[in-house]
């Protein structure tokens, strides 16, 4: 599923593809090697989910969805 990571007050973006998704997070393969900020948003399927980067390596990134308090 196509997705976009957004950070830096919406000024920075990285395109990618969601490889795996669960209720708690997602693994995304990035179209280009990009360093993503620790706190970001994942835009996919008309949804914008706040996320935290758990790991990033070799063109992929692991995200944990941040639940509202």
PDB file of N, CA, C and O in Angstrom, chain B, residues numbered from 101:
ATOM      1  N   UNK B 101       0.847  -1.161   0.000  1.00  0.00           N
ATOM      2  CA  UNK B 101       0.000   0.000   0.000  1.00  0.00           C
ATOM      3  C   UNK B 101       0.906   1.242   0.000  1.00  0.00           C
ATOM      4  O   UNK B 101       1.806   1.336   0.835  1.00  0.00           O
ATOM      5  N   UNK B 102       0.691   2.183  -0.907  1.00  0.00           N
ATOM      6  CA  UNK B 102       1.485   3.408  -0.939  1.00  0.00           C
ATOM      7  C   UNK B 102       1.279   4.230   0.330  1.00  0.00           C
ATOM      8  O   UNK B 102       0.187   4.249   0.898  1.00  0.00           O
ATOM      9  N   UNK B 103       2.342   4.910   0.771  1.00  0.00           N
ATOM     10  CA  UNK B 103       2.276   5.728   1.975  1.00  0.00           C
ATOM     11  C   UNK B 103       3.297   6.856   1.876  1.00  0.00           C
ATOM     12  O   UNK B 103       4.228   6.805   1.072  1.00  0.00           O
ATOM     13  N   UNK B 104       3.102   7.875   2.712  1.00  0.00           N
ATOM     14  CA  UNK B 104       4.047   8.983   2.795  1.00  0.00           C
ATOM     15  C   UNK B 104       4.330   9.263   4.257  1.00  0.00           C
ATOM     16  O   UNK B 104       3.409   9.364   5.068  1.00  0.00           O
ATOM     17  N   UNK B 105       5.615   9.388   4.594  1.00  0.00           N
ATOM     18  CA  UNK B 105       6.018   9.812   5.929  1.00  0.00           C
ATOM     19  C   UNK B 105       6.171  11.322   5.900  1.00  0.00           C
ATOM     20  O   UNK B 105       6.745  11.875   4.962  1.00  0.00           O
ATOM     21  N   UNK B 106       5.660  11.990   6.927  1.00  0.00           N
ATOM     22  CA  UNK B 106       5.675  13.450   6.995  1.00  0.00           C
ATOM     23  C   UNK B 106       6.270  13.864   8.342  1.00  0.00           C
ATOM     24  O   UNK B 106       5.895  13.318   9.380  1.00  0.00           O
ATOM     25  N   UNK B 107       7.205  14.835   8.328  1.00  0.00           N
ATOM     26  CA  UNK B 107       7.789  15.355   9.562  1.00  0.00           C
ATOM     27  C   UNK B 107       8.278  16.776   9.312  1.00  0.00           C
ATOM     28  O   UNK B 107       8.147  17.300   8.205  1.00  0.00           O
ATOM     29  N   UNK B 108       8.838  17.390  10.337  1.00  0.00           N
ATOM     30  CA  UNK B 108       9.338  18.756  10.201  1.00  0.00           C
ATOM     31  C   UNK B 108       8.223  19.746   9.919  1.00  0.00           C
ATOM     32  O   UNK B 108       8.326  20.548   8.991  1.00  0.00           O
ATOM     33  N   UNK B 109       7.150  19.697  10.714  1.00  0.00           N
ATOM     34  CA  UNK B 109       5.979  20.565  10.530  1.00  0.00           C
ATOM     35  C   UNK B 109       5.363  20.422   9.147  1.00  0.00           C
ATOM     36  O   UNK B 109       4.804  21.377   8.609  1.00  0.00           O
ATOM     37  N   UNK B 110       5.466  19.232   8.575  1.00  0.00           N
ATOM     38  CA  UNK B 110       4.858  18.957   7.274  1.00  0.00           C
ATOM     39  C   UNK B 110       5.709  19.370   6.094  1.00  0.00           C
ATOM     40  O   UNK B 110       5.300  19.191   4.947  1.00  0.00           O
ATOM     41  N   UNK B 111       6.900  19.926   6.353  1.00  0.00           N
ATOM     42  CA  UNK B 111       7.760  20.399   5.271  1.00  0.00           C
ATOM     43  C   UNK B 111       8.614  19.290   4.661  1.00  0.00           C
ATOM     44  O   UNK B 111       9.051  19.414   3.517  1.00  0.00           O
ATOM     45  N   UNK B 112       8.858  18.215   5.399  1.00  0.00           N
ATOM     46  CA  UNK B 112       9.685  17.120   4.910  1.00  0.00           C
ATOM     47  C   UNK B 112       8.829  15.880   4.707  1.00  0.00           C
ATOM     48  O   UNK B 112       7.985  15.543   5.538  1.00  0.00           O
ATOM     49  N   UNK B 113       9.064  15.203   3.578  1.00  0.00           N
ATOM     50  CA  UNK B 113       8.262  14.026   3.235  1.00  0.00           C
ATOM     51  C   UNK B 113       9.135  12.954   2.592  1.00  0.00           C
ATOM     52  O   UNK B 113      10.153  13.249   1.966  1.00  0.00           O
ATOM     53  N   UNK B 114       8.714  11.708   2.763  1.00  0.00           N
ATOM     54  CA  UNK B 114       9.372  10.586   2.114  1.00  0.00           C
ATOM     55  C   UNK B 114       8.298   9.602   1.662  1.00  0.00           C
ATOM     56  O   UNK B 114       7.451   9.192   2.456  1.00  0.00           O
ATOM     57  N   UNK B 115       8.335   9.230   0.400  1.00  0.00           N
ATOM     58  CA  UNK B 115       7.374   8.277  -0.155  1.00  0.00           C
ATOM     59  C   UNK B 115       7.849   6.855   0.106  1.00  0.00           C
ATOM     60  O   UNK B 115       9.049   6.590   0.183  1.00  0.00           O
ATOM     61  N   UNK B 116       6.894   5.951   0.239  1.00  0.00           N
ATOM     62  CA  UNK B 116       7.239   4.556   0.453  1.00  0.00           C
ATOM     63  C   UNK B 116       6.038   3.645   0.277  1.00  0.00           C
ATOM     64  O   UNK B 116       4.980   4.057  -0.199  1.00  0.00           O
ATOM     65  N   UNK B 117       6.232   2.397   0.675  1.00  0.00           N
ATOM     66  CA  UNK B 117       5.193   1.371   0.578  1.00  0.00           C
ATOM     67  C   UNK B 117       5.096   0.644   1.907  1.00  0.00           C
ATOM     68  O   UNK B 117       6.107   0.198   2.449  1.00  0.00           O
ATOM     69  N   UNK B 118       3.886   0.522   2.434  1.00  0.00           N
ATOM     70  CA  UNK B 118       3.684  -0.238   3.669  1.00  0.00           C
ATOM     71  C   UNK B 118       3.827  -1.720   3.331  1.00  0.00           C
ATOM     72  O   UNK B 118       3.099  -2.256   2.495  1.00  0.00           O
ATOM     73  N   UNK B 119       4.777  -2.367   3.995  1.00  0.00           N
ATOM     74  CA  UNK B 119       5.047  -3.791   3.778  1.00  0.00           C
ATOM     75  C   UNK B 119       4.244  -4.636   4.764  1.00  0.00           C
ATOM     76  O   UNK B 119       3.689  -5.673   4.402  1.00  0.00           O
ATOM     77  N   UNK B 120       4.190  -4.178   6.013  1.00  0.00           N
ATOM     78  CA  UNK B 120       3.426  -4.860   7.057  1.00  0.00           C
ATOM     79  C   UNK B 120       2.732  -3.806   7.901  1.00  0.00           C
ATOM     80  O   UNK B 120       3.263  -2.714   8.102  1.00  0.00           O
ATOM     81  N   UNK B 121       1.548  -4.131   8.392  1.00  0.00           N
ATOM     82  CA  UNK B 121       0.817  -3.206   9.257  1.00  0.00           C
ATOM     83  C   UNK B 121       0.061  -3.990  10.312  1.00  0.00           C
ATOM     84  O   UNK B 121      -0.495  -5.053  10.036  1.00  0.00           O
ATOM     85  N   UNK B 122       0.046  -3.450  11.528  1.00  0.00           N
ATOM     86  CA  UNK B 122      -0.747  -4.025  12.611  1.00  0.00           C
ATOM     87  C   UNK B 122      -1.450  -2.876  13.320  1.00  0.00           C
ATOM     88  O   UNK B 122      -1.307  -1.721  12.920  1.00  0.00           O
ATOM     89  N   UNK B 123      -2.195  -3.176  14.352  1.00  0.00           N
ATOM     90  CA  UNK B 123      -2.869  -2.111  15.091  1.00  0.00           C
ATOM     91  C   UNK B 123      -1.866  -1.233  15.831  1.00  0.00           C
ATOM     92  O   UNK B 123      -2.185  -0.098  16.186  1.00  0.00           O
ATOM     93  N   UNK B 124      -0.659  -1.741  16.068  1.00  0.00           N
ATOM     94  CA  UNK B 124       0.347  -0.995  16.832  1.00  0.00           C
ATOM     95  C   UNK B 124       1.392  -0.279  16.022  1.00  0.00           C
ATOM     96  O   UNK B 124       2.127   0.549  16.561  1.00  0.00           O
ATOM     97  N   UNK B 125       1.483  -0.578  14.716  1.00  0.00           N
ATOM     98  CA  UNK B 125       2.525   0.069  13.922  1.00  0.00           C
ATOM     99  C   UNK B 125       2.602  -0.468  12.516  1.00  0.00           C
ATOM    100  O   UNK B 125       1.697  -1.151  12.037  1.00  0.00           O
ATOM    101  N   UNK B 126       3.726  -0.140  11.847  1.00  0.00           N
ATOM    102  CA  UNK B 126       3.892  -0.541  10.453  1.00  0.00           C
ATOM    103  C   UNK B 126       5.373  -0.619  10.101  1.00  0.00           C
ATOM    104  O   UNK B 126       6.219   0.007  10.740  1.00  0.00           O
ATOM    105  N   UNK B 127       5.660  -1.406   9.066  1.00  0.00           N
ATOM    106  CA  UNK B 127       6.990  -1.431   8.456  1.00  0.00           C
ATOM    107  C   UNK B 127       6.831  -0.876   7.052  1.00  0.00           C
ATOM    108  O   UNK B 127       5.985  -1.328   6.281  1.00  0.00           O
ATOM    109  N   UNK B 128       7.659   0.114   6.730  1.00  0.00           N
ATOM    110  CA  UNK B 128       7.554   0.811   5.454  1.00  0.00           C
ATOM    111  C   UNK B 128       8.879   0.698   4.701  1.00  0.00           C
ATOM    112  O   UNK B 128       9.947   0.918   5.274  1.00  0.00           O
ATOM    113  N   UNK B 129       8.803   0.357   3.425  1.00  0.00           N
ATOM    114  CA  UNK B 129       9.979   0.388   2.543  1.00  0.00           C
ATOM    115  C   UNK B 129       9.985   1.762   1.877  1.00  0.00           C
ATOM    116  O   UNK B 129       9.030   2.130   1.194  1.00  0.00           O
ATOM    117  N   UNK B 130      11.058   2.513   2.076  1.00  0.00           N
ATOM    118  CA  UNK B 130      11.162   3.859   1.522  1.00  0.00           C
ATOM    119  C   UNK B 130      11.594   3.808   0.058  1.00  0.00           C
ATOM    120  O   UNK B 130      12.406   2.966  -0.324  1.00  0.00           O
ATOM    121  N   UNK B 131      11.048   4.716  -0.762  1.00  0.00           N
ATOM    122  CA  UNK B 131      11.430   4.786  -2.173  1.00  0.00           C
ATOM    123  C   UNK B 131      12.870   5.257  -2.334  1.00  0.00           C
ATOM    124  O   UNK B 131      13.559   4.835  -3.262  1.00  0.00           O
ATOM    125  N   UNK B 132      13.334   6.138  -1.430  1.00  0.00           N
ATOM    126  CA  UNK B 132      14.710   6.628  -1.432  1.00  0.00           C
ATOM    127  C   UNK B 132      15.244   6.594  -0.012  1.00  0.00           C
ATOM    128  O   UNK B 132      14.494   6.794   0.943  1.00  0.00           O
ATOM    129  N   UNK B 133      16.535   6.341   0.128  1.00  0.00           N
ATOM    130  CA  UNK B 133      17.172   6.341   1.452  1.00  0.00           C
ATOM    131  C   UNK B 133      17.048   7.743   2.051  1.00  0.00           C
ATOM    132  O   UNK B 133      17.565   8.707   1.487  1.00  0.00           O
ATOM    133  N   UNK B 134      16.368   7.855   3.188  1.00  0.00           N
ATOM    134  CA  UNK B 134      16.093   9.138   3.831  1.00  0.00           C
ATOM    135  C   UNK B 134      16.156   8.960   5.335  1.00  0.00           C
ATOM    136  O   UNK B 134      15.662   7.962   5.859  1.00  0.00           O
ATOM    137  N   UNK B 135      16.752   9.905   6.033  1.00  0.00           N
ATOM    138  CA  UNK B 135      16.759   9.895   7.495  1.00  0.00           C
ATOM    139  C   UNK B 135      15.478  10.580   7.966  1.00  0.00           C
ATOM    140  O   UNK B 135      15.281  11.771   7.724  1.00  0.00           O
ATOM    141  N   UNK B 136      14.617   9.834   8.631  1.00  0.00           N
ATOM    142  CA  UNK B 136      13.317  10.334   9.093  1.00  0.00           C
ATOM    143  C   UNK B 136      13.430  10.705  10.571  1.00  0.00           C
ATOM    144  O   UNK B 136      14.069   9.991  11.345  1.00  0.00           O
ATOM    145  N   UNK B 137      12.810  11.822  10.964  1.00  0.00           N
ATOM    146  CA  UNK B 137      12.820  12.261  12.359  1.00  0.00           C
ATOM    147  C   UNK B 137      12.153  11.225  13.254  1.00  0.00           C
ATOM    148  O   UNK B 137      11.317  10.445  12.796  1.00  0.00           O
ATOM    149  N   UNK B 138      12.523  11.219  14.528  1.00  0.00           N
ATOM    150  CA  UNK B 138      12.003  10.236  15.474  1.00  0.00           C
ATOM    151  C   UNK B 138      10.486  10.286  15.606  1.00  0.00           C
ATOM    152  O   UNK B 138       9.841   9.247  15.748  1.00  0.00           O
ATOM    153  N   UNK B 139       9.918  11.475  15.561  1.00  0.00           N
ATOM    154  CA  UNK B 139       8.462  11.634  15.617  1.00  0.00           C
ATOM    155  C   UNK B 139       7.982  12.117  14.257  1.00  0.00           C
ATOM    156  O   UNK B 139       8.482  13.112  13.732  1.00  0.00           O
ATOM    157  N   UNK B 140       7.012  11.409  13.690  1.00  0.00           N
ATOM    158  CA  UNK B 140       6.539  11.728  12.343  1.00  0.00           C
ATOM    159  C   UNK B 140       5.080  11.304  12.208  1.00  0.00           C
ATOM    160  O   UNK B 140       4.453  10.863  13.171  1.00  0.00           O
ATOM    161  N   UNK B 141       4.562  11.444  11.009  1.00  0.00           N
ATOM    162  CA  UNK B 141       3.201  11.002  10.684  1.00  0.00           C
ATOM    163  C   UNK B 141       3.267  10.078   9.484  1.00  0.00           C
ATOM    164  O   UNK B 141       4.100  10.260   8.596  1.00  0.00           O
ATOM    165  N   UNK B 142       2.390   9.088   9.457  1.00  0.00           N
ATOM    166  CA  UNK B 142       2.262   8.188   8.318  1.00  0.00           C
ATOM    167  C   UNK B 142       0.931   8.478   7.648  1.00  0.00           C
ATOM    168  O   UNK B 142      -0.128   8.337   8.260  1.00  0.00           O
ATOM    169  N   UNK B 143       0.988   8.881   6.399  1.00  0.00           N
ATOM    170  CA  UNK B 143      -0.188   9.212   5.606  1.00  0.00           C
ATOM    171  C   UNK B 143      -0.450   8.060   4.642  1.00  0.00           C
ATOM    172  O   UNK B 143       0.384   7.752   3.791  1.00  0.00           O
ATOM    173  N   UNK B 144      -1.626   7.422   4.781  1.00  0.00           N
ATOM    174  CA  UNK B 144      -1.992   6.299   3.918  1.00  0.00           C
ATOM    175  C   UNK B 144      -3.498   6.107   3.957  1.00  0.00           C
ATOM    176  O   UNK B 144      -4.124   6.341   4.991  1.00  0.00           O
ATOM    177  N   UNK B 145      -4.078   5.693   2.867  1.00  0.00           N
ATOM    178  CA  UNK B 145      -5.514   5.380   2.782  1.00  0.00           C
ATOM    179  C   UNK B 145      -6.389   6.447   3.441  1.00  0.00           C
ATOM    180  O   UNK B 145      -7.300   6.118   4.200  1.00  0.00           O
ATOM    181  N   UNK B 146      -6.120   7.705   3.159  1.00  0.00           N
ATOM    182  CA  UNK B 146      -6.892   8.826   3.707  1.00  0.00           C
ATOM    183  C   UNK B 146      -6.810   8.905   5.230  1.00  0.00           C
ATOM    184  O   UNK B 146      -7.713   9.440   5.874  1.00  0.00           O
ATOM    185  N   UNK B 147      -5.723   8.368   5.811  1.00  0.00           N
ATOM    186  CA  UNK B 147      -5.486   8.422   7.257  1.00  0.00           C
ATOM    187  C   UNK B 147      -4.151   9.118   7.511  1.00  0.00           C
ATOM    188  O   UNK B 147      -3.231   9.024   6.699  1.00  0.00           O
ATOM    189  N   UNK B 148      -4.053   9.810   8.630  1.00  0.00           N
ATOM    190  CA  UNK B 148      -2.813  10.429   9.065  1.00  0.00           C
ATOM    191  C   UNK B 148      -2.566   9.972  10.493  1.00  0.00           C
ATOM    192  O   UNK B 148      -3.226  10.433  11.424  1.00  0.00           O
ATOM    193  N   UNK B 149      -1.601   9.054  10.663  1.00  0.00           N
ATOM    194  CA  UNK B 149      -1.329   8.452  11.974  1.00  0.00           C
ATOM    195  C   UNK B 149      -0.039   9.014  12.560  1.00  0.00           C
ATOM    196  O   UNK B 149       0.999   8.969  11.901  1.00  0.00           O
ATOM    197  N   UNK B 150      -0.078   9.548  13.795  1.00  0.00           N
ATOM    198  CA  UNK B 150       1.161   9.956  14.451  1.00  0.00           C
ATOM    199  C   UNK B 150       1.984   8.708  14.791  1.00  0.00           C
ATOM    200  O   UNK B 150       1.440   7.700  15.241  1.00  0.00           O
ATOM    201  N   UNK B 151       3.310   8.791  14.566  1.00  0.00           N
ATOM    202  CA  UNK B 151       4.186   7.628  14.733  1.00  0.00           C
ATOM    203  C   UNK B 151       5.476   8.003  15.438  1.00  0.00           C
ATOM    204  O   UNK B 151       5.850   9.172  15.530  1.00  0.00           O
ATOM    205  N   UNK B 152       6.134   6.978  15.929  1.00  0.00           N
ATOM    206  CA  UNK B 152       7.485   7.100  16.460  1.00  0.00           C
ATOM    207  C   UNK B 152       8.343   6.060  15.743  1.00  0.00           C
ATOM    208  O   UNK B 152       7.946   4.903  15.606  1.00  0.00           O
ATOM    209  N   UNK B 153       9.521   6.485  15.288  1.00  0.00           N
ATOM    210  CA  UNK B 153      10.442   5.572  14.605  1.00  0.00           C
ATOM    211  C   UNK B 153      11.055   4.638  15.639  1.00  0.00           C
ATOM    212  O   UNK B 153      11.632   5.090  16.628  1.00  0.00           O
ATOM    213  N   UNK B 154      10.929   3.337  15.410  1.00  0.00           N
ATOM    214  CA  UNK B 154      11.490   2.317  16.286  1.00  0.00           C
ATOM    215  C   UNK B 154      12.856   1.876  15.768  1.00  0.00           C
ATOM    216  O   UNK B 154      13.793   1.682  16.542  1.00  0.00           O
ATOM    217  N   UNK B 155      12.956   1.721  14.455  1.00  0.00           N
ATOM    218  CA  UNK B 155      14.224   1.363  13.818  1.00  0.00           C
ATOM    219  C   UNK B 155      14.208   1.849  12.377  1.00  0.00           C
ATOM    220  O   UNK B 155      13.148   2.060  11.787  1.00  0.00           O
ATOM    221  N   UNK B 156      15.413   2.024  11.820  1.00  0.00           N
ATOM    222  CA  UNK B 156      15.539   2.408  10.421  1.00  0.00           C
ATOM    223  C   UNK B 156      16.840   1.823   9.885  1.00  0.00           C
ATOM    224  O   UNK B 156      17.909   2.066  10.444  1.00  0.00           O
ATOM    225  N   UNK B 157      16.750   1.044   8.796  1.00  0.00           N
ATOM    226  CA  UNK B 157      17.930   0.417   8.208  1.00  0.00           C
ATOM    227  C   UNK B 157      17.654  -0.039   6.787  1.00  0.00           C
ATOM    228  O   UNK B 157      16.564  -0.527   6.491  1.00  0.00           O
ATOM    229  N   UNK B 158      18.627   0.114   5.912  1.00  0.00           N
ATOM    230  CA  UNK B 158      18.599  -0.431   4.553  1.00  0.00           C
ATOM    231  C   UNK B 158      17.308  -0.115   3.800  1.00  0.00           C
ATOM    232  O   UNK B 158      16.697  -1.005   3.208  1.00  0.00           O
ATOM    233  N   UNK B 159      16.898   1.142   3.824  1.00  0.00           N
ATOM    234  CA  UNK B 159      15.736   1.557   3.033  1.00  0.00           C
ATOM    235  C   UNK B 159      14.385   1.188   3.611  1.00  0.00           C
ATOM    236  O   UNK B 159      13.361   1.384   2.956  1.00  0.00           O
ATOM    237  N   UNK B 160      14.360   0.657   4.829  1.00  0.00           N
ATOM    238  CA  UNK B 160      13.107   0.334   5.497  1.00  0.00           C
ATOM    239  C   UNK B 160      13.048   1.025   6.846  1.00  0.00           C
ATOM    240  O   UNK B 160      14.073   1.414   7.406  1.00  0.00           O
ATOM    241  N   UNK B 161      11.837   1.173   7.358  1.00  0.00           N
ATOM    242  CA  UNK B 161      11.665   1.837   8.635  1.00  0.00           C
ATOM    243  C   UNK B 161      10.538   1.157   9.411  1.00  0.00           C
ATOM    244  O   UNK B 161       9.508   0.797   8.841  1.00  0.00           O
ATOM    245  N   UNK B 162      10.746   0.986  10.719  1.00  0.00           N
ATOM    246  CA  UNK B 162       9.735   0.416  11.593  1.00  0.00           C
ATOM    247  C   UNK B 162       9.104   1.512  12.419  1.00  0.00           C
ATOM    248  O   UNK B 162       9.812   2.304  13.041  1.00  0.00           O
ATOM    249  N   UNK B 163       7.793   1.570  12.437  1.00  0.00           N
ATOM    250  CA  UNK B 163       7.059   2.640  13.113  1.00  0.00           C
ATOM    251  C   UNK B 163       6.114   2.077  14.157  1.00  0.00           C
ATOM    252  O   UNK B 163       5.511   1.021  13.962  1.00  0.00           O
ATOM    253  N   UNK B 164       5.990   2.785  15.262  1.00  0.00           N
ATOM    254  CA  UNK B 164       5.000   2.477  16.286  1.00  0.00           C
ATOM    255  C   UNK B 164       3.979   3.608  16.256  1.00  0.00           C
ATOM    256  O   UNK B 164       4.347   4.779  16.342  1.00  0.00           O
ATOM    257  N   UNK B 165       2.697   3.263  16.133  1.00  0.00           N
ATOM    258  CA  UNK B 165       1.658   4.287  16.168  1.00  0.00           C
ATOM    259  C   UNK B 165       1.572   4.859  17.580  1.00  0.00           C
ATOM    260  O   UNK B 165       1.599   4.118  18.563  1.00  0.00           O
ATOM    261  N   UNK B 166       1.468   6.175  17.669  1.00  0.00           N
ATOM    262  CA  UNK B 166       1.356   6.860  18.962  1.00  0.00           C
ATOM    263  C   UNK B 166      -0.135   7.013  19.266  1.00  0.00           C
ATOM    264  O   UNK B 166      -0.871   7.653  18.515  1.00  0.00           O
ATOM    265  N   UNK B 167      -0.562   6.422  20.364  1.00  0.00           N
ATOM    266  CA  UNK B 167      -1.967   6.469  20.746  1.00  0.00           C
ATOM    267  C   UNK B 167      -2.273   7.773  21.468  1.00  0.00           C
ATOM    268  O   UNK B 167      -1.450   8.249  22.250  1.00  0.00           O
ATOM    269  N   UNK B 168      -3.447   8.364  21.219  1.00  0.00           N
ATOM    270  CA  UNK B 168      -3.811   9.589  21.932  1.00  0.00           C
ATOM    271  C   UNK B 168      -3.961   9.329  23.423  1.00  0.00           C
ATOM    272  O   UNK B 168      -4.396   8.257  23.843  1.00  0.00           O
ATOM    273  N   UNK B 169      -3.599  10.311  24.197  1.00  0.00           N
ATOM    274  CA  UNK B 169      -3.672  10.154  25.666  1.00  0.00           C
ATOM    275  C   UNK B 169      -5.025  10.535  26.182  1.00  0.00           C
ATOM    276  O   UNK B 169      -5.268  10.466  27.387  1.00  0.00           O
TER     277      UNK B 169
END
